Amino acid sequence: MAIKKEKWRILTNNEIYAMVKKPTIIETVRLNRLCWFGHVQRTEENIISKKIFDMNLEATRLRGRPRNRWKDEVREDGRIVGGKGWKVRVYNREEWKKLLRMANNRHILHMPMEGMVK
C-alpha cells in the first residue's frame, strides 16, 4: 500500500483573495475613505468636519516629491469608481451608496500591491 504524498506550496496573496472572495485591505480602506468623503460633503457648512475638509493651509512643503494628501487620494478613488461626474453624484446619498456598493461587488478599487516581487 503506497502512501501518496501531497505537494505543499505557499499561496500568493492574489490566490488567497480569489479563494475567499473578500475585498483586500486596500479596497476596504478606499471604500471607507469614499464613504466618509460622501458623508462630509453632504453635511452642512457649519459642521466642524466640513470646515476642516475645506480648509486650505498655506504652509511650505518639504523638498522632493510631495506626499499624497487625503484629498488627492479621494480624488483618485472617486475618479476610478465614478468616472468624470463622480463629484456631483456624492450629493445624492442613494446614488452614492449604490455606486460604492457596485465598486465593492466588482472589486473596482483593487490595485496590485506596489513593490511586490513576482
VEXTORLUM-798463 format. One record per residue (C-alpha): x, y, z; residue in one letter. Coordinates in steps of 0.1 Angstrom, whole numbers, plus 5000, padded with zeros to 4 digits. Example, Ala and Ser with C-alpha at 12.3 -4.5 7.8 and 13.67 -1.06 7.14 Angstrom:
BEGIN
<pt X="5123" Y="4955" Z="5078" bake="A"/>
<pt X="5137" Y="4989" Z="5071" bake="S"/>
! end
This chain:
BEGIN
<pt X="5000" Y="5000" Z="5000" bake="M"/>
<pt X="5017" Y="5032" Z="4988" bake="A"/>
<pt X="5011" Y="5065" Z="5005" bake="I"/>
<pt X="5005" Y="5094" Z="4982" bake="K"/>
<pt X="5024" Y="5125" Z="4992" bake="K"/>
<pt X="5008" Y="5158" Z="4987" bake="E"/>
<pt X="5028" Y="5187" Z="4975" bake="K"/>
<pt X="5028" Y="5218" Z="4996" bake="W"/>
<pt X="5034" Y="5253" Z="4983" bake="R"/>
<pt X="5030" Y="5288" Z="4995" bake="I"/>
<pt X="4999" Y="5306" Z="4981" bake="L"/>
<pt X="5002" Y="5342" Z="4968" bake="T"/>
<pt X="4980" Y="5369" Z="4982" bake="N"/>
<pt X="4961" Y="5371" Z="4950" bake="N"/>
<pt X="4953" Y="5334" Z="4951" bake="E"/>
<pt X="4941" Y="5337" Z="4987" bake="I"/>
<pt X="4919" Y="5367" Z="4979" bake="Y"/>
<pt X="4904" Y="5348" Z="4949" bake="A"/>
<pt X="4896" Y="5318" Z="4971" bake="M"/>
<pt X="4879" Y="5337" Z="4999" bake="V"/>
<pt X="4862" Y="5363" Z="4976" bake="K"/>
<pt X="4866" Y="5391" Z="5001" bake="K"/>
<pt X="4879" Y="5426" Z="4994" bake="P"/>
<pt X="4915" Y="5433" Z="5001" bake="T"/>
<pt X="4925" Y="5457" Z="5029" bake="I"/>
<pt X="4934" Y="5483" Z="5002" bake="I"/>
<pt X="4899" Y="5481" Z="4987" bake="E"/>
<pt X="4883" Y="5483" Z="5022" bake="T"/>
<pt X="4903" Y="5515" Z="5031" bake="V"/>
<pt X="4895" Y="5531" Z="4997" bake="R"/>
<pt X="4858" Y="5524" Z="5000" bake="L"/>
<pt X="4857" Y="5536" Z="5036" bake="N"/>
<pt X="4875" Y="5568" Z="5025" bake="R"/>
<pt X="4850" Y="5575" Z="4998" bake="L"/>
<pt X="4821" Y="5567" Z="5022" bake="C"/>
<pt X="4834" Y="5592" Z="5047" bake="W"/>
<pt X="4840" Y="5618" Z="5019" bake="F"/>
<pt X="4804" Y="5615" Z="5008" bake="G"/>
<pt X="4792" Y="5619" Z="5044" bake="H"/>
<pt X="4813" Y="5650" Z="5049" bake="V"/>
<pt X="4803" Y="5666" Z="5016" bake="Q"/>
<pt X="4766" Y="5662" Z="5024" bake="R"/>
<pt X="4769" Y="5679" Z="5058" bake="T"/>
<pt X="4760" Y="5715" Z="5065" bake="E"/>
<pt X="4787" Y="5741" Z="5060" bake="E"/>
<pt X="4789" Y="5750" Z="5097" bake="N"/>
<pt X="4799" Y="5715" Z="5108" bake="I"/>
<pt X="4835" Y="5713" Z="5120" bake="I"/>
<pt X="4845" Y="5683" Z="5098" bake="S"/>
<pt X="4832" Y="5702" Z="5067" bake="K"/>
<pt X="4852" Y="5733" Z="5078" bake="K"/>
<pt X="4884" Y="5713" Z="5083" bake="I"/>
<pt X="4880" Y="5695" Z="5050" bake="F"/>
<pt X="4875" Y="5727" Z="5031" bake="D"/>
<pt X="4903" Y="5745" Z="5050" bake="M"/>
<pt X="4934" Y="5754" Z="5029" bake="N"/>
<pt X="4966" Y="5756" Z="5050" bake="L"/>
<pt X="4992" Y="5778" Z="5035" bake="E"/>
<pt X="5024" Y="5761" Z="5046" bake="A"/>
<pt X="5055" Y="5754" Z="5027" bake="T"/>
<pt X="5060" Y="5718" Z="5017" bake="R"/>
<pt X="5092" Y="5698" Z="5021" bake="L"/>
<pt X="5117" Y="5693" Z="4992" bake="R"/>
<pt X="5114" Y="5664" Z="4970" bake="G"/>
<pt X="5083" Y="5645" Z="4958" bake="R"/>
<pt X="5052" Y="5658" Z="4976" bake="P"/>
<pt X="5034" Y="5634" Z="4998" bake="R"/>
<pt X="4999" Y="5625" Z="4987" bake="N"/>
<pt X="4972" Y="5644" Z="5007" bake="R"/>
<pt X="4940" Y="5628" Z="5018" bake="W"/>
<pt X="4922" Y="5649" Z="4991" bake="K"/>
<pt X="4945" Y="5636" Z="4964" bake="D"/>
<pt X="4937" Y="5600" Z="4974" bake="E"/>
<pt X="4899" Y="5607" Z="4975" bake="V"/>
<pt X="4901" Y="5624" Z="4941" bake="R"/>
<pt X="4919" Y="5594" Z="4925" bake="E"/>
<pt X="4895" Y="5569" Z="4942" bake="D"/>
<pt X="4864" Y="5588" Z="4931" bake="G"/>
<pt X="4877" Y="5590" Z="4895" bake="R"/>
<pt X="4882" Y="5552" Z="4895" bake="I"/>
<pt X="4848" Y="5545" Z="4909" bake="V"/>
<pt X="4826" Y="5571" Z="4893" bake="G"/>
<pt X="4843" Y="5585" Z="4862" bake="G"/>
<pt X="4842" Y="5622" Z="4854" bake="K"/>
<pt X="4809" Y="5631" Z="4871" bake="G"/>
<pt X="4816" Y="5615" Z="4905" bake="W"/>
<pt X="4817" Y="5647" Z="4925" bake="K"/>
<pt X="4781" Y="5656" Z="4915" bake="V"/>
<pt X="4769" Y="5621" Z="4924" bake="R"/>
<pt X="4781" Y="5625" Z="4960" bake="V"/>
<pt X="4752" Y="5648" Z="4969" bake="Y"/>
<pt X="4726" Y="5621" Z="4961" bake="N"/>
<pt X="4730" Y="5597" Z="4990" bake="R"/>
<pt X="4712" Y="5567" Z="4975" bake="E"/>
<pt X="4731" Y="5571" Z="4942" bake="E"/>
<pt X="4764" Y="5574" Z="4961" bake="W"/>
<pt X="4757" Y="5543" Z="4982" bake="K"/>
<pt X="4747" Y="5524" Z="4950" bake="K"/>
<pt X="4779" Y="5534" Z="4933" bake="L"/>
<pt X="4801" Y="5523" Z="4963" bake="L"/>
<pt X="4782" Y="5490" Z="4966" bake="R"/>
<pt X="4788" Y="5484" Z="4929" bake="M"/>
<pt X="4825" Y="5492" Z="4933" bake="A"/>
<pt X="4827" Y="5468" Z="4962" bake="N"/>
<pt X="4810" Y="5439" Z="4944" bake="N"/>
<pt X="4831" Y="5443" Z="4912" bake="R"/>
<pt X="4864" Y="5449" Z="4931" bake="H"/>
<pt X="4869" Y="5481" Z="4910" bake="I"/>
<pt X="4892" Y="5497" Z="4936" bake="L"/>
<pt X="4916" Y="5467" Z="4936" bake="H"/>
<pt X="4951" Y="5478" Z="4928" bake="M"/>
<pt X="4981" Y="5454" Z="4929" bake="P"/>
<pt X="5004" Y="5458" Z="4959" bake="M"/>
<pt X="5032" Y="5480" Z="4949" bake="E"/>
<pt X="5067" Y="5468" Z="4953" bake="G"/>
<pt X="5057" Y="5431" Z="4954" bake="M"/>
<pt X="5082" Y="5408" Z="4937" bake="V"/>
<pt X="5067" Y="5384" Z="4912" bake="K"/>
! end
